[in-house]
């Protein structure tokens, strides 16, 4: 069975599995299943930095942007001129806060916060990341919507620890495997009982 991410294990209920996808409902330690949802967002100063960053992105002139490795094994981007010649395209480094996605819930009864996903620590990329600048960053949060919801989390992972270890060619712990999922989707349950997707992150 695909494991529940270790950091969410104590909050998981109504667990189901289909293929390589595992879903579960969030339940607070107090027993409540109704939450407010918080997402990280940008401050006014950060929004200005985003605008400056986007203005600094080079114009590819309608050309397709390709990626490759140079003679030193470092990744680079380029466009093709007349279909024959490669012209390098250098992208500026994105501000650190643009490399961070965090979703939290707050229990409507006891106000306990549960970090449902933090791209710096969760998912395969988060588990192997060495981005210390991103980890030191303190995100700013806002509430998503005005209503409280029940929450369903769905993750995709390899079907077993053995399959996971074989794919990454390493021997990892069950805890690492559980937290190094490929994707995570977060749904709200609406009043009519239907799921509404709030977030969908690819993490590998």
N, CA and C atoms as a LAMMPS dump frame, in Angstrom:
ITEM: TIMESTEP
0
ITEM: NUMBER OF ATOMS
612
ITEM: BOX BOUNDS ff ff ff
-5.0000000000000000e+02 5.0000000000000000e+02
-5.0000000000000000e+02 5.0000000000000000e+02
-5.0000000000000000e+02 5.0000000000000000e+02
ITEM: ATOMS id mol type element x y z
1 1 1 N 0.84 -1.202 0
2 1 2 C 0 0 0
3 1 3 C 0.872 1.249 0
4 2 1 N 0.467 2.24 -0.761
5 2 2 C 1.178 3.513 -0.778
6 2 3 C 1.03 4.151 0.603
7 3 1 N 2.116 4.611 1.195
8 3 2 C 2.025 5.154 2.557
9 3 3 C 1.476 6.573 2.596
10 4 1 N 0.796 6.887 3.672
11 4 2 C 0.408 8.267 3.949
12 4 3 C 1.692 9.049 4.227
13 5 1 N 1.845 10.256 3.702
14 5 2 C 3.023 11.05 4.056
15 5 3 C 3.19 11.113 5.565
16 6 1 N 4.393 10.841 6.031
17 6 2 C 4.643 10.721 7.459
18 6 3 C 4.191 11.95 8.234
19 7 1 N 4.384 13.141 7.659
20 7 2 C 4.055 14.369 8.38
21 7 3 C 2.54 14.609 8.483
22 8 1 N 1.753 13.832 7.726
23 8 2 C 0.293 13.972 7.781
24 8 3 C -0.399 12.749 8.37
25 9 1 N 0.383 11.753 8.754
26 9 2 C -0.193 10.477 9.174
27 9 3 C -1.222 10.632 10.303
28 10 1 N -0.917 11.475 11.294
29 10 2 C -1.812 11.597 12.45
30 10 3 C -3.11 12.326 12.12
31 11 1 N -3.163 12.958 10.937
32 11 2 C -4.357 13.723 10.566
33 11 3 C -5.168 13.046 9.46
34 12 1 N -4.815 11.828 9.082
35 12 2 C -5.459 11.151 7.953
36 12 3 C -6.578 10.231 8.414
37 13 1 N -7.712 10.304 7.729
38 13 2 C -8.832 9.402 7.992
39 13 3 C -9.493 9.053 6.651
40 14 1 N -10.353 8.054 6.668
41 14 2 C -11.084 7.623 5.464
42 14 3 C -10.115 7.44 4.29
43 15 1 N -9.15 6.571 4.492
44 15 2 C -8.063 6.365 3.537
45 15 3 C -8.505 5.403 2.439
46 16 1 N -8.184 5.752 1.191
47 16 2 C -8.484 4.854 0.076
48 16 3 C -7.342 4.909 -0.931
49 17 1 N -7.184 3.83 -1.686
50 17 2 C -6.102 3.731 -2.649
51 17 3 C -6.641 3.199 -3.962
52 18 1 N -6.178 3.801 -5.058
53 18 2 C -6.547 3.337 -6.395
54 18 3 C -5.334 3.489 -7.293
55 19 1 N -4.785 2.37 -7.745
56 19 2 C -3.589 2.414 -8.568
57 19 3 C -2.425 2.999 -7.777
58 20 1 N -1.833 4.046 -8.336
59 20 2 C -0.695 4.695 -7.669
60 20 3 C -1.13 5.948 -6.913
61 21 1 N -2.428 6.09 -6.685
62 21 2 C -2.928 7.285 -5.988
63 21 3 C -3.565 6.889 -4.656
64 22 1 N -3.251 7.673 -3.638
65 22 2 C -3.781 7.46 -2.291
66 22 3 C -4.515 8.725 -1.872
67 23 1 N -5.72 8.587 -1.349
68 23 2 C -6.457 9.764 -0.883
69 23 3 C -6.916 9.56 0.549
70 24 1 N -7.04 10.668 1.254
71 24 2 C -7.51 10.61 2.635
72 24 3 C -8.118 11.955 3.008
73 25 1 N -8.946 11.912 4.013
74 25 2 C -9.602 13.109 4.529
75 25 3 C -8.8 13.633 5.715
76 26 1 N -8.717 14.943 5.834
77 26 2 C -8.018 15.531 6.976
78 26 3 C -8.933 15.541 8.199
79 27 1 N -8.375 15.148 9.32
80 27 2 C -9.108 15.21 10.594
81 27 3 C -8.163 15.773 11.644
82 28 1 N -8.567 16.854 12.283
83 28 2 C -7.748 17.488 13.314
84 28 3 C -7.621 16.575 14.532
85 29 1 N -6.624 16.841 15.341
86 29 2 C -6.427 16.069 16.576
87 29 3 C -7.629 16.162 17.496
88 30 1 N -8.383 17.264 17.397
89 30 2 C -9.562 17.443 18.251
90 30 3 C -10.78 16.707 17.704
91 31 1 N -10.667 16.15 16.509
92 31 2 C -11.762 15.405 15.909
93 31 3 C -12.521 16.17 14.838
94 32 1 N -12.29 17.447 14.721
95 32 2 C -12.996 18.25 13.72
96 32 3 C -12.466 17.944 12.316
97 33 1 N -13.357 18.044 11.338
98 33 2 C -12.977 17.836 9.942
99 33 3 C -13.279 19.074 9.103
100 34 1 N -13.405 20.216 9.744
101 34 2 C -13.729 21.465 9.048
102 34 3 C -12.583 22.453 9.25
103 35 1 N -12.11 23.018 8.154
104 35 2 C -10.905 23.845 8.194
105 35 3 C -11.043 25.106 7.349
106 36 1 N -10.324 26.148 7.772
107 36 2 C -10.035 27.278 6.9
108 36 3 C -8.736 26.946 6.172
109 37 1 N -8.566 27.518 4.984
110 37 2 C -7.4 27.211 4.157
111 37 3 C -6.558 28.464 3.995
112 38 1 N -5.264 28.319 4.254
113 38 2 C -4.319 29.424 4.094
114 38 3 C -3.315 29.072 3
115 39 1 N -2.98 30.046 2.157
116 39 2 C -1.976 29.858 1.12
117 39 3 C -0.965 30.987 1.196
118 40 1 N 0.271 30.681 0.876
119 40 2 C 1.256 31.762 0.885
120 40 3 C 1.025 32.679 -0.32
121 41 1 N 1.275 33.948 -0.113
122 41 2 C 1.085 34.93 -1.172
123 41 3 C 2.189 35.963 -1.071
124 42 1 N 2.173 36.941 -1.959
125 42 2 C 3.236 37.937 -1.991
126 42 3 C 2.823 39.219 -1.279
127 43 1 N 3.769 39.827 -0.605
128 43 2 C 3.553 41.157 -0.046
129 43 3 C 3.594 42.171 -1.19
130 44 1 N 3.223 43.412 -0.908
131 44 2 C 3.269 44.448 -1.946
132 44 3 C 4.689 44.634 -2.476
133 45 1 N 5.679 44.605 -1.586
134 45 2 C 7.07 44.743 -2.02
135 45 3 C 7.485 43.566 -2.913
136 46 1 N 7.031 42.369 -2.548
137 46 2 C 7.37 41.191 -3.345
138 46 3 C 6.703 41.246 -4.72
139 47 1 N 5.479 41.763 -4.774
140 47 2 C 4.795 41.895 -6.07
141 47 3 C 5.58 42.801 -7.009
142 48 1 N 6.167 43.852 -6.47
143 48 2 C 6.989 44.743 -7.291
144 48 3 C 8.221 44.007 -7.817
145 49 1 N 8.809 43.162 -6.972
146 49 2 C 9.968 42.387 -7.403
147 49 3 C 9.592 41.373 -8.478
148 50 1 N 8.392 40.808 -8.381
149 50 2 C 7.916 39.874 -9.402
150 50 3 C 7.788 40.584 -10.742
151 51 1 N 7.231 41.798 -10.73
152 51 2 C 7.088 42.564 -11.964
153 51 3 C 8.458 42.843 -12.592
154 52 1 N 9.419 43.235 -11.766
155 52 2 C 10.77 43.511 -12.282
156 52 3 C 11.405 42.238 -12.843
157 53 1 N 11.176 41.124 -12.159
158 53 2 C 11.716 39.849 -12.634
159 53 3 C 11.113 39.488 -13.991
160 54 1 N 9.794 39.604 -14.12
161 54 2 C 9.121 39.248 -15.374
162 54 3 C 9.562 40.164 -16.512
163 55 1 N 9.827 41.429 -16.204
164 55 2 C 10.304 42.359 -17.235
165 55 3 C 11.718 42.019 -17.696
166 56 1 N 12.485 41.35 -16.83
167 56 2 C 13.872 41.023 -17.158
168 56 3 C 14.013 39.712 -17.922
169 57 1 N 12.915 38.963 -18.079
170 57 2 C 12.977 37.7 -18.816
171 57 3 C 13.194 38.004 -20.295
172 58 1 N 14.186 37.393 -20.927
173 58 2 C 14.48 37.705 -22.331
174 58 3 C 13.342 37.305 -23.264
175 59 1 N 13.17 38.076 -24.324
176 59 2 C 12.149 37.808 -25.329
177 59 3 C 12.694 36.802 -26.334
178 60 1 N 12.03 35.672 -26.45
179 60 2 C 12.492 34.631 -27.372
180 60 3 C 12.019 34.881 -28.799
181 61 1 N 11.272 35.956 -29.014
182 61 2 C 10.847 36.298 -30.367
183 61 3 C 9.964 35.262 -31.027
184 62 1 N 9.165 34.557 -30.223
185 62 2 C 8.274 33.545 -30.774
186 62 3 C 8.935 32.203 -31.015
187 63 1 N 10.235 32.105 -30.756
188 63 2 C 10.951 30.836 -30.947
189 63 3 C 10.68 29.885 -29.786
190 64 1 N 10.734 28.607 -30.065
191 64 2 C 10.663 27.597 -29.017
192 64 3 C 11.955 27.619 -28.205
193 65 1 N 11.825 27.555 -26.89
194 65 2 C 12.999 27.537 -26.015
195 65 3 C 13.333 26.092 -25.665
196 66 1 N 14.569 25.718 -25.926
197 66 2 C 15.04 24.361 -25.662
198 66 3 C 15.978 24.357 -24.457
199 67 1 N 16.19 23.191 -23.911
200 67 2 C 17.126 23.031 -22.803
201 67 3 C 18.161 21.98 -23.122
202 68 1 N 19.34 22.129 -22.56
203 68 2 C 20.393 21.152 -22.786
204 68 3 C 21.463 21.266 -21.724
205 69 1 N 22.525 20.509 -21.875
206 69 2 C 23.662 20.554 -20.966
207 69 3 C 24.881 21.013 -21.755
208 70 1 N 25.65 21.929 -21.162
209 70 2 C 26.856 22.402 -21.843
210 70 3 C 28.017 21.427 -21.629
211 71 1 N 29.205 21.799 -22.103
212 71 2 C 30.357 20.896 -22.017
213 71 3 C 30.786 20.598 -20.587
214 72 1 N 30.35 21.467 -19.645
215 72 2 C 30.65 21.247 -18.223
216 72 3 C 29.538 20.494 -17.497
217 73 1 N 28.524 20.089 -18.258
218 73 2 C 27.407 19.362 -17.661
219 73 3 C 26.387 20.245 -16.974
220 74 1 N 26.46 21.558 -17.215
221 74 2 C 25.517 22.488 -16.589
222 74 3 C 24.355 22.772 -17.537
223 75 1 N 23.131 22.872 -17.014
224 75 2 C 21.978 23.115 -17.88
225 75 3 C 21.986 24.528 -18.462
226 76 1 N 21.474 24.64 -19.669
227 76 2 C 21.331 25.956 -20.291
228 76 3 C 20.136 25.933 -21.235
229 77 1 N 19.668 27.115 -21.638
230 77 2 C 18.544 27.249 -22.551
231 77 3 C 18.989 27.918 -23.834
232 78 1 N 18.306 27.596 -24.93
233 78 2 C 18.668 28.187 -26.213
234 78 3 C 17.475 28.182 -27.162
235 79 1 N 17.569 29.002 -28.207
236 79 2 C 16.619 28.97 -29.311
237 79 3 C 17.385 28.596 -30.568
238 80 1 N 16.666 28.128 -31.568
239 80 2 C 17.294 27.781 -32.837
240 80 3 C 17.063 28.895 -33.85
241 81 1 N 18.141 29.355 -34.465
242 81 2 C 18.071 30.367 -35.51
243 81 3 C 18.138 29.664 -36.864
244 82 1 N 17.109 29.885 -37.685
245 82 2 C 17.011 29.241 -39.002
246 82 3 C 17.029 27.719 -38.902
247 83 1 N 16.665 27.239 -37.726
248 83 2 C 16.612 25.799 -37.516
249 83 3 C 17.958 25.123 -37.406
250 84 1 N 19.041 25.918 -37.438
251 84 2 C 20.378 25.329 -37.454
252 84 3 C 21.261 25.776 -36.298
253 85 1 N 21.232 27.073 -36.019
254 85 2 C 22.179 27.639 -35.06
255 85 3 C 21.523 27.825 -33.692
256 86 1 N 22.282 27.528 -32.659
257 86 2 C 21.792 27.68 -31.289
258 86 3 C 22.194 29.041 -30.733
259 87 1 N 21.235 29.744 -30.176
260 87 2 C 21.512 31.008 -29.5
261 87 3 C 21.102 30.865 -28.041
262 88 1 N 22.046 31.066 -27.15
263 88 2 C 21.761 30.909 -25.719
264 88 3 C 20.782 31.966 -25.231
265 89 1 N 19.906 31.544 -24.36
266 89 2 C 18.968 32.445 -23.684
267 89 3 C 19.262 32.342 -22.195
268 90 1 N 19.611 33.447 -21.59
269 90 2 C 19.943 33.437 -20.159
270 90 3 C 18.779 34.015 -19.368
271 91 1 N 18.222 33.197 -18.498
272 91 2 C 17.112 33.635 -17.659
273 91 3 C 17.642 34.142 -16.318
274 92 1 N 17.088 35.227 -15.83
275 92 2 C 17.493 35.694 -14.495
276 92 3 C 16.991 34.73 -13.429
277 93 1 N 17.651 34.73 -12.301
278 93 2 C 17.216 33.865 -11.199
279 93 3 C 15.973 34.465 -10.556
280 94 1 N 14.972 33.64 -10.365
281 94 2 C 13.722 34.104 -9.761
282 94 3 C 13.952 34.453 -8.294
283 95 1 N 13.232 35.455 -7.785
284 95 2 C 13.323 35.764 -6.346
285 95 3 C 12.999 34.527 -5.512
286 96 1 N 13.613 34.434 -4.363
287 96 2 C 13.483 33.238 -3.542
288 96 3 C 12.035 32.915 -3.215
289 97 1 N 11.206 33.929 -2.986
290 97 2 C 9.821 33.655 -2.587
291 97 3 C 8.996 33.055 -3.716
292 98 1 N 9.456 33.188 -4.965
293 98 2 C 8.755 32.578 -6.083
294 98 3 C 9.026 31.077 -6.166
295 99 1 N 9.965 30.595 -5.368
296 99 2 C 10.299 29.171 -5.355
297 99 3 C 9.62 28.442 -4.187
298 100 1 N 8.64 29.087 -3.572
299 100 2 C 8.013 28.534 -2.369
300 100 3 C 6.496 28.445 -2.542
301 101 1 N 5.939 27.267 -2.263
302 101 2 C 4.48 27.063 -2.213
303 101 3 C 4.15 26.384 -0.894
304 102 1 N 3.285 27.018 -0.106
305 102 2 C 2.885 26.442 1.182
306 102 3 C 1.373 26.532 1.312
307 103 1 N 0.76 25.409 1.667
308 103 2 C -0.678 25.36 1.928
309 103 3 C -0.884 24.849 3.356
310 104 1 N -1.641 25.604 4.136
311 104 2 C -1.943 25.21 5.519
312 104 3 C -3.452 25.203 5.731
313 105 1 N -3.891 24.432 6.705
314 105 2 C -5.279 24.499 7.149
315 105 3 C -5.298 24.898 8.622
316 106 1 N -6.391 25.532 9.015
317 106 2 C -6.595 25.92 10.407
318 106 3 C -7.92 25.327 10.857
319 107 1 N -7.875 24.519 11.883
320 107 2 C -9.082 23.863 12.395
321 107 3 C -10.094 24.907 12.853
322 108 1 N -11.334 24.755 12.434
323 108 2 C -12.374 25.722 12.798
324 108 3 C -12.774 25.607 14.265
325 109 1 N -12.394 24.499 14.925
326 109 2 C -12.762 24.304 16.322
327 109 3 C -11.648 24.733 17.28
328 110 1 N -10.453 24.171 17.098
329 110 2 C -9.379 24.418 18.076
330 110 3 C -8.274 25.329 17.545
331 111 1 N -8.365 25.711 16.258
332 111 2 C -7.404 26.627 15.626
333 111 3 C -6.02 26.017 15.413
334 112 1 N -5.908 24.696 15.519
335 112 2 C -4.617 24.064 15.226
336 112 3 C -4.294 24.214 13.744
337 113 1 N -3.04 24.567 13.446
338 113 2 C -2.583 24.671 12.066
339 113 3 C -1.975 23.34 11.621
340 114 1 N -2.297 22.941 10.404
341 114 2 C -1.716 21.753 9.8
342 114 3 C -1.092 22.168 8.474
343 115 1 N 0.204 21.952 8.325
344 115 2 C 0.867 22.225 7.048
345 115 3 C 0.575 21.035 6.133
346 116 1 N -0.246 21.279 5.123
347 116 2 C -0.637 20.207 4.206
348 116 3 C 0.429 19.993 3.144
349 117 1 N 1.066 21.085 2.714
350 117 2 C 2.129 20.964 1.724
351 117 3 C 3.061 22.161 1.817
352 118 1 N 4.355 21.884 1.817
353 118 2 C 5.389 22.913 1.768
354 118 3 C 6.422 22.437 0.752
355 119 1 N 6.493 23.135 -0.374
356 119 2 C 7.343 22.678 -1.482
357 119 3 C 8.81 22.601 -1.106
358 120 1 N 9.216 23.247 -0.006
359 120 2 C 10.622 23.214 0.416
360 120 3 C 10.989 21.925 1.138
361 121 1 N 9.98 21.193 1.614
362 121 2 C 10.226 20.013 2.442
363 121 3 C 9.484 18.765 1.979
364 122 1 N 8.412 18.922 1.221
365 122 2 C 7.544 17.799 0.898
366 122 3 C 7.543 17.52 -0.608
367 123 1 N 7.253 16.27 -0.969
368 123 2 C 7.388 15.857 -2.356
369 123 3 C 8.842 15.534 -2.643
370 124 1 N 9.082 14.863 -3.772
371 124 2 C 10.442 14.405 -4.051
372 124 3 C 11.426 15.559 -4.133
373 125 1 N 11.086 16.62 -4.895
374 125 2 C 12.006 17.745 -5.017
375 125 3 C 12.282 18.389 -3.661
376 126 1 N 11.241 18.522 -2.847
377 126 2 C 11.414 19.114 -1.528
378 126 3 C 12.312 18.282 -0.636
379 127 1 N 12.199 16.963 -0.757
380 127 2 C 12.989 16.07 0.09
381 127 3 C 14.477 16.086 -0.266
382 128 1 N 14.791 16.359 -1.534
383 128 2 C 16.197 16.352 -1.93
384 128 3 C 16.756 17.767 -2.092
385 129 1 N 15.932 18.778 -1.835
386 129 2 C 16.353 20.164 -2.053
387 129 3 C 17.47 20.58 -1.098
388 130 1 N 18.378 21.402 -1.629
389 130 2 C 19.401 22.024 -0.78
390 130 3 C 19.287 23.547 -0.866
391 131 1 N 18.075 24.027 -1.166
392 131 2 C 17.827 25.47 -1.314
393 131 3 C 17.645 26.096 0.071
394 132 1 N 18.745 26.409 0.723
395 132 2 C 18.696 26.952 2.08
396 132 3 C 18.053 28.338 2.113
397 133 1 N 18.234 29.119 1.056
398 133 2 C 17.611 30.445 1.023
399 133 3 C 16.093 30.325 1.074
400 134 1 N 15.552 29.382 0.312
401 134 2 C 14.103 29.174 0.319
402 134 3 C 13.633 28.692 1.682
403 135 1 N 14.415 27.84 2.32
404 135 2 C 14.01 27.304 3.623
405 135 3 C 14.057 28.359 4.726
406 136 1 N 14.907 29.372 4.537
407 136 2 C 14.978 30.448 5.527
408 136 3 C 13.878 31.495 5.325
409 137 1 N 13.27 31.486 4.156
410 137 2 C 12.253 32.486 3.84
411 137 3 C 11.002 32.278 4.701
412 138 1 N 10.436 33.368 5.196
413 138 2 C 9.246 33.318 6.04
414 138 3 C 8.037 33.779 5.221
415 139 1 N 7.196 32.841 4.746
416 139 2 C 6.1 33.216 3.855
417 139 3 C 5.031 34.074 4.529
418 140 1 N 4.345 34.838 3.69
419 140 2 C 3.192 35.644 4.11
420 140 3 C 1.946 34.906 3.636
421 141 1 N 0.933 34.774 4.503
422 141 2 C -0.245 33.968 4.185
423 141 3 C -1.516 34.802 4.112
424 142 1 N -2.451 34.294 3.301
425 142 2 C -3.801 34.844 3.269
426 142 3 C -4.786 33.674 3.24
427 143 1 N -6.004 33.924 3.682
428 143 2 C -7.02 32.875 3.657
429 143 3 C -7.581 32.743 2.255
430 144 1 N -7.806 31.508 1.83
431 144 2 C -8.418 31.251 0.53
432 144 3 C -9.918 31.14 0.715
433 145 1 N -10.654 32.095 0.166
434 145 2 C -12.109 32.072 0.288
435 145 3 C -12.575 32.451 1.679
436 146 1 N -13.869 32.495 1.836
437 146 2 C -14.461 32.898 3.116
438 146 3 C -15.088 31.735 3.873
439 147 1 N -15.204 30.573 3.234
440 147 2 C -15.884 29.438 3.851
441 147 3 C -14.888 28.42 4.391
442 148 1 N -15.332 27.694 5.415
443 148 2 C -14.57 26.557 5.929
444 148 3 C -15.017 25.301 5.178
445 149 1 N -14.112 24.341 5.056
446 149 2 C -14.407 23.14 4.271
447 149 3 C -13.82 21.902 4.934
448 150 1 N -14.385 20.755 4.575
449 150 2 C -13.692 19.496 4.784
450 150 3 C -12.68 19.369 3.65
451 151 1 N -11.563 18.715 3.941
452 151 2 C -10.454 18.671 2.992
453 151 3 C -10.07 17.226 2.679
454 152 1 N -9.89 16.945 1.397
455 152 2 C -9.359 15.66 0.956
456 152 3 C -8.005 15.896 0.299
457 153 1 N -7.042 15.086 0.666
458 153 2 C -5.698 15.149 0.089
459 153 3 C -5.477 13.888 -0.732
460 154 1 N -4.952 14.07 -1.922
461 154 2 C -4.661 12.93 -2.791
462 154 3 C -3.212 13.024 -3.243
463 155 1 N -2.466 11.967 -3.042
464 155 2 C -1.062 11.948 -3.463
465 155 3 C -0.838 10.797 -4.435
466 156 1 N 0.189 10.959 -5.257
467 156 2 C 0.605 9.884 -6.159
468 156 3 C 2.046 9.517 -5.822
469 157 1 N 2.305 8.224 -5.728
470 157 2 C 3.641 7.757 -5.375
471 157 3 C 3.862 6.386 -6.003
472 158 1 N 5.075 5.908 -5.931
473 158 2 C 5.356 4.561 -6.418
474 158 3 C 4.627 3.546 -5.527
475 159 1 N 4.265 2.386 -6.075
476 159 2 C 3.406 1.454 -5.339
477 159 3 C 4.04 0.773 -4.145
478 160 1 N 5.381 0.841 -4.029
479 160 2 C 6.043 0.2 -2.893
480 160 3 C 7.394 0.859 -2.665
481 161 1 N 7.944 0.637 -1.477
482 161 2 C 9.277 1.159 -1.165
483 161 3 C 10.31 0.549 -2.105
484 162 1 N 10.157 -0.733 -2.424
485 162 2 C 11.109 -1.396 -3.313
486 162 3 C 11.09 -0.757 -4.7
487 163 1 N 9.885 -0.46 -5.219
488 163 2 C 9.767 0.169 -6.536
489 163 3 C 10.348 1.577 -6.51
490 164 1 N 10.108 2.289 -5.41
491 164 2 C 10.644 3.647 -5.268
492 164 3 C 12.169 3.624 -5.263
493 165 1 N 12.751 2.731 -4.469
494 165 2 C 14.209 2.635 -4.377
495 165 3 C 14.826 2.246 -5.722
496 166 1 N 14.125 1.39 -6.448
497 166 2 C 14.644 0.953 -7.749
498 166 3 C 14.667 2.121 -8.735
499 167 1 N 13.632 2.953 -8.71
500 167 2 C 13.551 4.074 -9.649
501 167 3 C 14.62 5.117 -9.364
502 168 1 N 14.834 5.44 -8.092
503 168 2 C 15.82 6.486 -7.783
504 168 3 C 17.211 5.908 -7.566
505 169 1 N 17.306 4.586 -7.602
506 169 2 C 18.59 3.881 -7.474
507 169 3 C 19.292 4.214 -6.161
508 170 1 N 18.503 4.225 -5.08
509 170 2 C 19.042 4.438 -3.735
510 170 3 C 18.233 3.61 -2.759
511 171 1 N 18.792 3.41 -1.579
512 171 2 C 18.059 2.731 -0.524
513 171 3 C 17.569 3.776 0.467
514 172 1 N 16.267 4.037 0.438
515 172 2 C 15.684 5.087 1.275
516 172 3 C 14.803 4.488 2.363
517 173 1 N 14.57 5.28 3.389
518 173 2 C 13.717 4.836 4.484
519 173 3 C 12.249 4.925 4.09
520 174 1 N 11.394 4.26 4.845
521 174 2 C 9.947 4.338 4.614
522 174 3 C 9.449 5.778 4.798
523 175 1 N 10.029 6.483 5.766
524 175 2 C 9.622 7.876 6.002
525 175 3 C 9.951 8.754 4.797
526 176 1 N 11.171 8.608 4.268
527 176 2 C 11.563 9.386 3.087
528 176 3 C 10.633 9.074 1.927
529 177 1 N 10.396 7.812 1.671
530 177 2 C 9.516 7.366 0.587
531 177 3 C 8.117 7.96 0.741
532 178 1 N 7.587 7.95 1.938
533 178 2 C 6.222 8.441 2.15
534 178 3 C 6.099 9.934 1.864
535 179 1 N 7.154 10.692 2.166
536 179 2 C 7.118 12.144 1.983
537 179 3 C 7.585 12.588 0.599
538 180 1 N 8.165 11.663 -0.178
539 180 2 C 8.725 12.013 -1.487
540 180 3 C 7.763 11.645 -2.612
541 181 1 N 6.497 11.985 -2.451
542 181 2 C 5.469 11.672 -3.444
543 181 3 C 5.693 12.478 -4.731
544 182 1 N 5.058 12 -5.816
545 182 2 C 5.219 12.625 -7.135
546 182 3 C 4.312 13.832 -7.337
547 183 1 N 3.088 13.729 -6.869
548 183 2 C 2.129 14.827 -6.985
549 183 3 C 1.282 14.884 -5.716
550 184 1 N 0.714 16.063 -5.468
551 184 2 C -0.259 16.204 -4.383
552 184 3 C -1.383 17.108 -4.87
553 185 1 N -2.612 16.656 -4.661
554 185 2 C -3.799 17.434 -5.006
555 185 3 C -4.605 17.65 -3.738
556 186 1 N -5.132 18.859 -3.592
557 186 2 C -5.887 19.213 -2.392
558 186 3 C -7.278 19.654 -2.823
559 187 1 N -8.292 19.006 -2.253
560 187 2 C -9.678 19.258 -2.625
561 187 3 C -10.479 19.774 -1.426
562 188 1 N -11.45 20.632 -1.705
563 188 2 C -12.453 21.007 -0.711
564 188 3 C -13.73 20.24 -1.027
565 189 1 N -14.44 19.826 0.016
566 189 2 C -15.738 19.195 -0.184
567 189 3 C -16.801 20.284 -0.052
568 190 1 N -17.556 20.518 -1.13
569 190 2 C -18.543 21.584 -1.139
570 190 3 C -19.841 21.112 -0.49
571 191 1 N -20.77 22.042 -0.33
572 191 2 C -22.019 21.741 0.37
573 191 3 C -22.81 20.629 -0.306
574 192 1 N -22.68 20.511 -1.625
575 192 2 C -23.4 19.454 -2.342
576 192 3 C -22.674 18.111 -2.284
577 193 1 N -21.552 18.073 -1.554
578 193 2 C -20.811 16.832 -1.382
579 193 3 C -19.781 16.561 -2.454
580 194 1 N -19.713 17.423 -3.459
581 194 2 C -18.76 17.216 -4.544
582 194 3 C -17.392 17.785 -4.192
583 195 1 N -16.369 17.189 -4.796
584 195 2 C -15.008 17.689 -4.609
585 195 3 C -14.753 18.899 -5.51
586 196 1 N -14.002 19.844 -4.985
587 196 2 C -13.529 20.968 -5.79
588 196 3 C -12.021 21.05 -5.616
589 197 1 N -11.294 20.906 -6.726
590 197 2 C -9.838 20.961 -6.617
591 197 3 C -9.388 22.382 -6.309
592 198 1 N -8.568 22.497 -5.27
593 198 2 C -8.016 23.797 -4.887
594 198 3 C -6.583 23.949 -5.381
595 199 1 N -5.804 22.874 -5.279
596 199 2 C -4.388 22.93 -5.634
597 199 3 C -3.969 21.61 -6.249
598 200 1 N -2.999 21.695 -7.132
599 200 2 C -2.442 20.489 -7.753
600 200 3 C -0.974 20.763 -8.035
601 201 1 N -0.092 20.117 -7.278
602 201 2 C 1.342 20.366 -7.392
603 201 3 C 2.058 19.126 -7.908
604 202 1 N 2.92 19.328 -8.894
605 202 2 C 3.805 18.256 -9.345
606 202 3 C 5.104 18.405 -8.559
607 203 1 N 5.537 17.353 -7.933
608 203 2 C 6.645 17.463 -6.969
609 203 3 C 7.828 16.57 -7.314
610 204 1 N 7.855 16.025 -8.52
611 204 2 C 8.964 15.163 -8.925
612 204 3 C 9.182 15.279 -10.425
